[in-house]
Amino acid sequence: MYDITHYFEQLLAEHSSIDIAEAEFKKALAEDAELLAEYREWCHTVGSTEKHGFRDYADEYKEQRDSVWDSLQDYDDE
C-alpha cells in the first residue's frame, strides 16, 4: 500500500521540474497496478481527474512551499 501524497512529494524532491516528476509518475503508473489503484482511489477522494491529479497536487504543493519561503522572506525584511 502506498502513501500516495508522500510518493508524489518524493518524486517532486528527486526531480528538477514538475514535468519530469510527472513523466516519471506516469511511467510508474504503467508499471505498477497497485500504484494505479491507489492513485485512482486518491483522485476519486480528492475530486481530481486521473489525467490532472498529479499535476494539480504538484502545483498546489509548489505554491505552498513558495508561500512558506515568501513568509520567511517577509519576516527577514521586517
Long-range contacts (C-beta under 8 A, 24 or more apart in sequence): 1-34, 1-38, 2-34, 2-35, 2-38, 4-35, 4-38, 4-39, 4-42, 5-42, 5-57, 7-35, 8-54, 8-57, 8-58, 8-61, 9-61, 12-58, 12-61, 12-62, 18-55, 18-58, 18-59, 18-62, 21-54, 21-58, 22-54, 22-55, 22-58, 25-54, 26-54
